């Protein structure tokens, strides 16, 4: 995901572990008990995924995912730093952090800069259309036009992947160099310039009261896997975590976290939408 509601400009580091962070570098450090310490960056302002609680400690869905992974993995111990969006990205690329979690889509640009995990969750897109519109699905947009998307936005990668899976459907997806604000997107569809906005319901809900007109939000029409971003040296760590993700999906741990935070099984819904692999 690219568009996020970040409001904190400076990094606010909060370390949750008994051992201090090691100096900046490209390799995890060893703790006193022999476990490999993994330095995870989390975002300070991206609820419900991760945010700083009233006591300053990281909280949210992504934090609980990391805690479950830490319990599942032998030989590792995770430390968490809550930092702002840009600091998290730059710090992971430079090796200050070993990995970053924050509801990120896998995109070609990110794959060039980081190692990417397999999906540990799925993020769902809806269509936002005029209240009287008959559009309820991406199939209904055949021959129509979406509100423009910046090519580096994870939504652009997701919609292009959907179109590859549905070659009989033709949807025009204009691109822009600078993304509009959410209210501007919805106004452009409300006034008939475009036919739909491809965005999450939560992002519409966040500005709906300020629009001055109602819009219709469809049920989820598509999804994209959310992945952990690793410093490029962390191949062994990625391999270990990918295995743990598989086990936590199979034993129901991650679906239960979905239910707790989102009131649905994201993996089951993603399978229904043809995005996640079918159960064998």
C-alpha positions as CSV (number, residue, x, y, z in Angstrom):
1,X,0.0,0.0,0.0
2,X,1.3,3.5,-0.8
3,X,-1.1,6.1,0.5
4,X,-0.9,6.1,4.3
5,X,-2.1,8.5,7.0
6,X,1.3,9.5,8.5
7,X,1.5,12.6,10.6
8,X,4.6,12.2,12.6
9,X,7.7,13.7,11.0
10,X,10.4,12.6,13.4
11,X,11.3,9.1,14.3
12,X,10.1,8.0,17.7
13,X,12.1,4.9,18.7
14,X,10.6,2.5,21.2
15,X,12.6,-0.7,21.8
16,X,10.8,-3.6,23.4
17,X,13.4,-6.0,24.6
18,X,15.9,-6.5,27.3
19,X,18.9,-6.4,25.1
20,X,19.9,-3.1,23.5
21,X,20.0,-2.7,19.7
22,X,23.4,-3.3,18.2
23,X,25.1,-0.7,16.1
24,X,23.9,-0.2,12.6
25,X,24.8,-2.9,10.2
26,X,23.5,-5.5,7.7
27,X,23.4,-8.5,10.0
28,X,21.2,-9.4,13.0
29,X,23.2,-9.5,16.3
30,X,23.4,-12.3,18.8
31,X,21.8,-11.9,22.3
32,X,23.2,-13.1,25.6
33,X,21.1,-16.2,25.4
34,X,22.4,-17.1,22.0
35,X,19.3,-16.1,20.1
36,X,19.7,-14.0,17.0
37,X,18.2,-10.5,17.6
38,X,16.1,-9.2,14.7
39,X,15.5,-5.5,14.5
40,X,12.0,-4.8,13.2
41,X,10.8,-1.3,12.2
42,X,7.1,-0.5,12.7
43,X,5.2,2.6,11.7
44,X,4.1,5.0,14.4
45,X,0.8,6.0,12.8
46,X,-0.9,3.3,10.8
47,X,-3.8,2.0,13.0
48,X,-5.0,-0.7,13.2
49,X,-1.8,-2.2,11.7
50,X,0.8,-0.5,14.0
51,X,0.8,2.6,16.2
52,X,2.3,3.8,19.4
53,X,0.1,3.2,22.4
54,X,-0.5,5.6,25.2
55,X,2.5,4.2,27.0
56,X,4.6,4.6,23.9
57,X,4.9,0.9,23.1
58,X,4.0,-0.4,19.6
59,X,0.6,-2.0,19.3
60,X,-1.7,-3.2,16.6
61,X,-2.3,-6.1,14.1
62,X,1.3,-6.1,12.7
63,X,2.7,-6.2,16.2
64,X,0.6,-9.2,17.2
65,X,1.7,-10.9,13.9
66,X,5.4,-10.3,14.8
67,X,4.8,-11.7,18.4
68,X,3.2,-14.8,16.9
69,X,6.1,-15.3,14.5
70,X,8.6,-14.7,17.3
71,X,7.0,-17.4,19.4
72,X,6.9,-19.8,16.4
73,X,10.6,-19.3,15.4
74,X,13.4,-20.9,17.4
75,X,16.7,-19.2,17.6
76,X,15.4,-15.7,17.0
77,X,14.3,-12.8,19.2
78,X,12.5,-9.8,17.8
79,X,13.1,-6.2,18.9
80,X,10.7,-3.5,17.7
81,X,11.3,0.2,16.9
82,X,8.4,2.5,16.2
83,X,9.5,5.1,13.6
84,X,7.8,7.3,10.9
85,X,7.2,6.0,7.4
86,X,10.2,7.4,5.6
87,X,12.6,6.6,8.4
88,X,11.4,3.0,8.4
89,X,11.9,2.6,4.6
90,X,15.3,4.3,4.5
91,X,16.5,2.6,7.7
92,X,15.7,-0.9,6.4
93,X,17.3,-0.2,3.0
94,X,20.5,1.0,4.8
95,X,20.6,-1.9,7.2
96,X,19.8,0.0,10.4
97,X,16.8,-2.3,10.7
98,X,16.7,-5.9,9.5
99,X,13.1,-5.8,8.4
100,X,10.0,-3.6,8.2
101,X,6.4,-4.5,8.6
102,X,3.5,-2.1,7.8
103,X,0.8,-3.4,5.4
104,X,3.0,-3.0,2.3
105,X,2.0,-4.4,-1.1
106,X,4.6,-6.3,-3.1
107,X,5.5,-4.1,-6.1
108,X,8.3,-4.4,-8.7
109,X,10.0,-1.3,-7.3
110,X,10.0,-2.6,-3.8
111,X,11.3,-6.0,-5.0
112,X,14.4,-4.2,-6.4
113,X,15.1,-2.4,-3.1
114,X,14.2,-5.0,-0.5
115,X,13.7,-8.7,0.0
116,X,10.0,-9.5,0.2
117,X,8.2,-12.1,2.3
118,X,5.3,-14.2,1.2
119,X,2.0,-12.6,2.2
120,X,1.3,-12.6,5.9
121,X,-2.1,-10.9,5.3
122,X,-4.3,-9.4,2.6
123,X,-5.5,-5.9,2.0
124,X,-8.8,-5.4,0.3
125,X,-10.0,-2.9,-2.3
126,X,-13.5,-1.8,-2.9
127,X,-15.0,0.4,-5.6
128,X,-16.4,3.8,-4.6
129,X,-19.0,5.0,-7.1
130,X,-21.9,7.5,-7.2
131,X,-24.8,6.5,-4.9
132,X,-27.1,5.6,-7.8
133,X,-24.5,3.7,-9.9
134,X,-25.2,0.1,-10.9
135,X,-21.5,-0.8,-10.6
136,X,-20.9,-3.5,-8.0
137,X,-17.8,-5.3,-9.3
138,X,-14.8,-4.9,-11.4
139,X,-16.5,-6.9,-14.1
140,X,-19.2,-4.1,-14.2
141,X,-16.4,-1.7,-15.1
142,X,-15.8,-3.4,-18.5
143,X,-15.3,-0.5,-21.0
144,X,-15.2,2.1,-18.2
145,X,-12.5,4.1,-16.5
146,X,-11.0,4.1,-13.0
147,X,-9.8,7.3,-11.3
148,X,-6.1,7.7,-12.1
149,X,-3.4,5.9,-10.1
150,X,0.3,6.7,-9.7
151,X,2.2,3.7,-11.2
152,X,4.3,3.3,-8.1
153,X,1.2,2.9,-5.9
154,X,0.6,-0.7,-4.9
155,X,-3.0,-0.3,-6.1
156,X,-1.7,0.0,-9.7
157,X,0.2,-3.3,-9.4
158,X,-2.9,-4.9,-7.9
159,X,-5.3,-3.8,-10.6
160,X,-2.9,-4.7,-13.3
161,X,-2.6,-8.2,-11.8
162,X,-6.4,-8.5,-11.7
163,X,-6.7,-7.5,-15.4
164,X,-4.1,-10.2,-16.2
165,X,-6.3,-12.7,-14.5
166,X,-9.4,-11.4,-16.4
167,X,-8.2,-10.8,-20.0
168,X,-11.8,-10.6,-21.2
169,X,-12.4,-7.5,-19.2
170,X,-11.2,-4.1,-20.4
171,X,-10.8,-1.3,-17.8
172,X,-9.0,1.9,-18.5
173,X,-6.5,2.8,-15.7
174,X,-5.1,6.3,-16.3
175,X,-1.8,7.1,-14.6
176,X,-0.7,10.4,-13.0
177,X,2.7,11.5,-11.6
178,X,1.2,12.9,-8.4
179,X,-1.7,11.2,-6.6
180,X,-4.8,13.2,-5.8
181,X,-6.1,13.4,-2.3
182,X,-8.9,11.0,-1.4
183,X,-11.6,13.7,-1.5
184,X,-10.5,14.8,-4.9
185,X,-10.7,11.2,-6.1
186,X,-14.3,10.9,-4.9
187,X,-15.3,14.3,-6.3
188,X,-13.9,13.3,-9.8
189,X,-16.2,10.2,-9.7
190,X,-19.1,12.0,-8.3
191,X,-19.0,14.6,-11.0
192,X,-18.7,11.9,-13.7
193,X,-15.1,12.5,-14.8
194,X,-14.3,8.8,-14.0
195,X,-16.5,5.8,-13.2
196,X,-15.1,4.5,-10.0
197,X,-12.3,4.9,-7.4
198,X,-10.4,1.7,-6.6
199,X,-9.6,2.1,-2.9
200,X,-10.4,0.5,0.5
201,X,-13.6,1.2,2.3
202,X,-11.6,2.4,5.3
203,X,-10.0,5.1,3.2
204,X,-13.4,6.3,2.0
205,X,-14.8,6.2,5.5
206,X,-12.0,8.4,6.7
207,X,-13.1,11.3,4.6
208,X,-16.8,10.6,3.9
209,X,-18.1,13.1,6.4
210,X,-16.1,15.9,4.7
211,X,-17.4,15.3,1.2
212,X,-20.8,16.9,1.4
213,X,-22.4,14.1,-0.7
214,X,-22.9,10.3,-0.3
215,X,-21.1,7.6,-2.3
216,X,-21.7,3.9,-2.6
217,X,-19.0,1.5,-1.5
218,X,-19.1,-2.0,-3.0
219,X,-18.2,-5.2,-1.2
220,X,-14.5,-6.1,-1.6
221,X,-13.7,-6.6,-5.3
222,X,-9.9,-7.4,-5.1
223,X,-7.1,-7.9,-2.7
224,X,-3.3,-7.7,-2.5
225,X,-1.0,-9.6,-0.3
226,X,0.8,-7.6,2.4
227,X,4.5,-8.5,2.9
228,X,7.4,-7.9,5.2
229,X,10.3,-5.9,3.7
230,X,13.8,-7.1,4.5
231,X,17.2,-5.6,4.2
232,X,18.8,-7.3,1.2
233,X,21.2,-9.3,3.3
234,X,18.5,-11.1,5.3
235,X,17.8,-14.2,3.0
236,X,18.1,-16.7,5.9
237,X,15.7,-14.6,8.0
238,X,13.2,-14.3,5.2
239,X,13.3,-18.1,4.6
240,X,12.7,-18.8,8.3
241,X,9.8,-16.3,8.6
242,X,8.2,-17.5,5.4
243,X,8.0,-21.0,6.8
244,X,6.6,-19.7,10.1
245,X,3.9,-17.7,8.1
246,X,2.8,-21.0,6.4
247,X,2.5,-22.8,9.7
248,X,0.6,-19.9,11.4
249,X,-1.9,-19.8,8.5
250,X,-2.3,-23.6,8.6
251,X,-2.8,-23.7,12.4
252,X,-5.3,-20.8,12.3
253,X,-3.2,-18.3,14.3
254,X,-3.1,-15.6,11.6
255,X,-6.8,-16.1,10.6
256,X,-7.8,-15.7,14.3
257,X,-5.8,-12.4,14.3
258,X,-7.8,-11.3,11.2
259,X,-11.0,-12.0,13.1
260,X,-9.9,-10.0,16.1
261,X,-8.9,-6.9,14.2
262,X,-11.0,-7.0,11.0
263,X,-13.9,-9.4,11.9
264,X,-13.2,-11.7,8.9
265,X,-10.8,-14.4,7.7
266,X,-8.6,-12.4,5.3
267,X,-7.1,-15.6,3.8
268,X,-10.4,-17.2,3.1
269,X,-11.8,-14.0,1.5
270,X,-8.6,-13.6,-0.6
271,X,-9.1,-17.1,-1.8
272,X,-12.7,-16.3,-2.8
273,X,-11.4,-13.4,-4.8
274,X,-8.8,-15.6,-6.6
275,X,-5.8,-13.8,-5.0
276,X,-4.6,-16.3,-2.4
277,X,-3.6,-19.9,-3.2
278,X,-6.4,-22.4,-2.7
279,X,-6.1,-24.8,0.2
280,X,-4.9,-28.2,-0.9
